[in-house]
Amino acid sequence: MKKNRAFLKWAGGKYPLVEEIRRYLPAGERLIEPFVGAGSVFLNTDYDSYILADINNDLINLYKIVKNETDAFIRDARELFIDEVNTSDVFYRLREEFNLCTDDYRRALLFLYLNRHCYNGLCRYNMRGEFNVPFGRYKKPYFPEEELYWFAEKAQNATFVCEHYQQTLTNATSGSVVYCDPPYAPLSATANFTAYHTNNFNNQDQQNLAQLAQQLSSQSQIPVLISNHDTVLTREWYRDASSLYVVKARRTISRNISGRSKVNELLALYCQAAS
């Protein structure tokens, strides 16, 4: 199966790991993702249908518009990828417009622009809910036209919802498979990671997610696969999983160049056959 890239840049995106994730995802009628992010797993699997959720309303709004207004959106977005728009002054003006904008279509266009022109493609908001990532200073940001069209085609079999992960999991029905890619646990007690949205995901949420996965598997026979860093803490959280798989992440997580290294990732599979 050809690997398909997401049209968004995304911290922690799963494109490098899709083969490994695909290997351990069980078969089913539909795939449910409570933390869809850039959608690399969705784009590289072949379920009959998808329920794709995220707490970030800007992300879900963008996906709905790309799905339903594909040609117009790509035409209009292309105008934001010309040299005249790739300057610091224009970037900060459009970032301010985005933070004040209440029109869904315009906000989706600006979200794509910010994603491709901001530093490292980060998606970060301050406590007032304002996007605050600085200008990336890229020579020529890539316009992902082919990726947008592929996403739109694939999205015809997807339903996009903005909601809390607990709601998404509560709504899961028989025949579904769940893949969870939550905000990752820190690698150490002193690690300091910036939240990518205003709804912080803490260790209690991590444990709650593991408990919900166990319940779905044991009570509803709905298998759940969860990704996270491979640490003593995550292994404790996922101690009730049916299987644990370790894969090598092809990405670096340290901003200290001399300290960069590949980090093991853990895939926890909750899959209990019906009795």
C-alpha positions as CSV (number, residue, x, y, z in Angstrom):
1,M,0.0,0.0,0.0
2,K,1.4,3.4,-1.0
3,K,2.1,5.7,1.9
4,N,0.2,8.9,1.8
5,R,1.3,12.1,3.6
6,A,-1.0,14.3,5.6
7,F,-1.5,17.9,4.2
8,L,-0.7,19.4,7.6
9,K,2.6,19.5,9.4
10,W,2.1,18.0,12.9
11,A,4.2,17.5,16.0
12,G,4.2,13.8,16.8
13,G,2.6,12.9,13.4
14,K,2.5,9.1,12.8
15,Y,3.6,9.1,9.1
16,P,7.0,7.4,10.0
17,L,5.2,4.7,12.0
18,V,2.2,3.8,9.8
19,E,3.5,0.4,8.7
20,E,4.0,-0.7,12.3
21,I,0.7,0.7,13.5
22,R,-1.1,-0.9,10.6
23,R,0.5,-4.2,11.5
24,Y,-1.1,-4.2,14.9
25,L,-4.4,-2.7,14.2
26,P,-7.2,-5.4,14.1
27,A,-9.6,-5.7,11.3
28,G,-13.1,-4.1,11.6
29,E,-15.8,-2.2,9.9
30,R,-14.8,1.3,11.0
31,L,-11.8,2.9,12.6
32,I,-12.4,5.4,15.4
33,E,-9.7,8.0,16.2
34,P,-10.3,10.2,19.3
35,F,-7.1,12.1,18.7
36,V,-6.9,12.3,14.9
37,G,-4.2,15.0,14.6
38,A,-2.9,15.2,11.1
39,G,-4.7,11.9,10.2
40,S,-1.7,9.8,9.0
41,V,-3.2,6.6,10.3
42,F,-6.6,7.4,8.7
43,L,-4.9,8.2,5.4
44,N,-3.0,4.9,5.4
45,T,-5.6,2.3,6.4
46,D,-8.5,0.8,4.5
47,Y,-11.5,0.6,6.7
48,D,-15.1,0.9,5.3
49,S,-15.7,4.0,7.4
50,Y,-14.1,6.3,9.9
51,I,-15.1,8.4,12.9
52,L,-12.3,11.0,13.4
53,A,-12.4,13.2,16.5
54,D,-10.2,15.8,18.1
55,I,-10.7,18.4,20.8
56,N,-9.3,21.1,18.5
57,N,-12.2,22.8,16.7
58,D,-10.0,24.5,14.2
59,L,-8.7,21.2,13.0
60,I,-12.1,19.6,12.7
61,N,-13.5,22.7,11.0
62,L,-10.7,22.5,8.4
63,Y,-11.3,18.9,7.7
64,K,-15.0,19.3,7.2
65,I,-14.4,22.2,4.7
66,V,-11.7,20.3,2.8
67,K,-14.2,17.3,2.6
68,N,-17.2,19.3,1.4
69,E,-15.8,22.3,-0.5
70,T,-12.6,20.8,-1.9
71,D,-12.1,22.7,-5.2
72,A,-13.0,26.1,-3.9
73,F,-10.9,25.6,-0.8
74,I,-7.8,24.5,-2.7
75,R,-8.2,27.4,-5.2
76,D,-8.5,30.0,-2.4
77,A,-5.7,28.4,-0.3
78,R,-3.3,28.6,-3.2
79,E,-3.4,32.4,-3.0
80,L,-1.9,32.2,0.5
81,F,1.2,30.4,-0.7
82,I,2.7,33.0,-3.0
83,D,5.9,34.8,-2.2
84,E,4.2,38.1,-1.3
85,V,2.4,36.4,1.6
86,N,5.5,34.7,3.0
87,T,6.8,37.6,5.0
88,S,6.9,38.3,8.7
89,D,4.6,41.3,8.5
90,V,2.0,39.5,6.6
91,F,2.2,36.4,8.8
92,Y,1.6,38.3,12.0
93,R,-1.2,40.3,10.3
94,L,-2.9,37.0,9.2
95,R,-2.3,35.4,12.6
96,E,-4.1,38.3,14.2
97,E,-6.9,38.0,11.7
98,F,-7.2,34.3,12.4
99,N,-7.5,34.9,16.2
100,L,-10.3,37.4,15.6
101,C,-12.0,35.5,12.8
102,T,-15.5,33.9,13.3
103,D,-16.1,32.8,9.7
104,D,-15.5,29.0,9.5
105,Y,-14.3,29.0,5.8
106,R,-11.9,31.9,6.2
107,R,-10.6,30.5,9.5
108,A,-9.9,27.1,7.8
109,L,-7.9,28.9,5.1
110,L,-5.9,30.8,7.6
111,F,-5.3,27.7,9.8
112,L,-3.7,25.9,6.8
113,Y,-1.6,29.0,6.0
114,L,-0.4,29.3,9.7
115,N,0.4,25.6,9.8
116,R,2.6,25.7,6.8
117,H,4.2,29.1,7.5
118,C,4.7,29.0,11.3
119,Y,7.7,27.6,13.2
120,N,7.9,23.8,12.8
121,G,4.2,23.5,12.0
122,L,3.4,23.7,15.7
123,C,-0.2,24.1,16.8
124,R,-0.2,26.0,20.0
125,Y,-2.6,28.4,21.7
126,N,-2.3,30.7,24.7
127,M,-4.7,30.6,27.7
128,R,-7.0,33.0,25.8
129,G,-7.3,30.5,23.0
130,E,-5.2,32.6,20.6
131,F,-2.8,30.9,18.2
132,N,0.7,32.1,19.2
133,V,3.3,30.2,17.2
134,P,5.9,32.6,15.6
135,F,6.8,33.0,11.9
136,G,8.8,30.1,10.5
137,R,10.9,32.0,8.0
138,Y,10.8,29.2,5.4
139,K,12.1,30.1,1.9
140,K,9.1,28.6,0.1
141,P,6.4,26.9,2.1
142,Y,5.0,23.8,0.4
143,F,1.5,24.0,-0.9
144,P,0.0,20.4,-0.3
145,E,-2.4,20.3,-3.3
146,E,-2.0,16.6,-4.0
147,E,-2.3,15.8,-0.3
148,L,-5.5,17.9,0.0
149,Y,-7.2,16.2,-2.9
150,W,-6.3,12.7,-1.5
151,F,-7.6,13.7,2.0
152,A,-10.8,15.0,0.5
153,E,-11.4,11.8,-1.5
154,K,-10.6,9.6,1.5
155,A,-12.8,11.8,3.8
156,Q,-16.0,10.9,1.9
157,N,-16.1,7.8,4.1
158,A,-15.3,9.8,7.3
159,T,-17.3,11.6,9.9
160,F,-15.5,14.4,11.7
161,V,-16.4,15.4,15.2
162,C,-15.0,17.9,17.7
163,E,-15.4,16.4,21.2
164,H,-13.6,15.0,24.2
165,Y,-12.0,11.6,23.9
166,Q,-14.3,10.2,26.6
167,Q,-17.3,11.0,24.5
168,T,-15.8,9.5,21.4
169,L,-15.0,6.3,23.2
170,T,-18.4,6.1,24.9
171,N,-20.1,6.3,21.5
172,A,-18.1,3.5,20.0
173,T,-20.2,0.7,18.7
174,S,-19.8,-3.0,17.8
175,G,-17.7,-3.6,14.6
176,S,-15.4,-0.6,15.4
177,V,-11.6,-0.6,16.0
178,V,-10.1,2.3,18.0
179,Y,-6.7,3.9,17.5
180,C,-5.6,6.4,20.2
181,D,-2.7,8.7,19.7
182,P,-3.0,10.9,22.9
183,P,-0.5,13.7,23.7
184,Y,2.5,11.8,24.7
185,A,3.7,11.3,28.3
186,P,6.9,13.2,29.1
187,L,10.1,11.0,29.0
188,S,11.1,12.1,32.4
189,A,9.8,13.8,35.5
190,T,11.7,17.0,34.5
191,A,10.7,17.1,30.9
192,N,8.8,20.2,30.0
193,F,6.6,19.9,26.9
194,T,4.3,22.7,25.8
195,A,0.6,21.9,25.4
196,Y,-0.5,22.0,21.8
197,H,-4.0,23.2,22.7
198,T,-5.6,24.9,25.7
199,N,-7.0,21.6,27.1
200,N,-4.1,20.1,28.9
201,F,-3.9,16.3,28.9
202,N,-2.5,15.1,32.2
203,N,-1.4,11.8,33.8
204,Q,-4.9,11.3,35.1
205,D,-6.2,11.5,31.6
206,Q,-3.6,9.0,30.5
207,Q,-4.7,6.5,33.1
208,N,-8.4,7.2,32.4
209,L,-7.7,6.4,28.7
210,A,-6.1,3.1,29.5
211,Q,-9.1,2.2,31.8
212,L,-11.6,3.1,29.0
213,A,-9.6,1.0,26.5
214,Q,-9.7,-2.0,28.9
215,Q,-13.5,-1.5,29.4
216,L,-14.2,-1.3,25.6
217,S,-12.2,-4.4,25.0
218,S,-13.5,-6.6,27.8
219,Q,-17.2,-5.4,27.9
220,S,-17.9,-4.5,24.3
221,Q,-15.3,-6.6,22.4
222,I,-14.1,-3.4,20.7
223,P,-10.3,-3.6,20.3
224,V,-8.2,-0.5,21.1
225,L,-4.6,0.3,20.1
226,I,-2.8,3.1,22.0
227,S,0.5,4.8,21.1
228,N,2.9,6.4,23.6
229,H,6.5,6.7,24.7
230,D,8.0,3.5,26.1
231,T,8.7,4.4,29.7
232,V,8.3,2.7,33.1
233,L,5.2,4.9,33.7
234,T,3.5,4.1,30.4
235,R,4.1,0.3,30.9
236,E,2.4,0.7,34.3
237,W,-0.6,2.5,32.7
238,Y,-0.9,-0.2,30.1
239,R,-0.3,-3.2,32.4
240,D,-3.7,-4.7,31.6
241,A,-3.2,-4.6,27.8
242,S,-3.4,-7.8,25.9
243,S,-0.1,-7.1,24.2
244,L,2.7,-4.5,24.2
245,Y,4.8,-3.9,21.2
246,V,7.9,-1.7,21.0
247,V,8.8,0.2,17.9
248,K,11.6,2.6,17.1
249,A,10.5,6.1,16.4
250,R,12.2,7.7,13.5
251,R,12.1,11.2,15.0
252,T,14.0,13.2,17.6
253,I,12.4,14.7,20.6
254,S,15.2,16.8,22.1
255,R,15.9,20.5,21.2
256,N,19.5,19.9,22.4
257,I,21.2,18.7,19.2
258,S,23.9,16.9,21.0
259,G,21.3,15.0,23.0
260,R,19.1,13.9,20.2
261,S,18.3,10.2,19.9
262,K,15.7,7.9,18.6
263,V,13.2,6.9,21.2
264,N,11.3,3.7,21.6
265,E,7.5,3.9,21.3
266,L,5.0,1.6,22.9
267,L,1.9,0.3,21.2
268,A,-0.6,-1.1,23.7
269,L,-3.2,-3.4,22.2
270,Y,-6.4,-4.1,24.2
271,C,-8.1,-7.0,22.3
272,Q,-10.3,-9.5,24.0
273,A,-12.1,-12.1,21.9
274,A,-15.8,-12.6,22.6
275,S,-16.5,-15.6,24.8
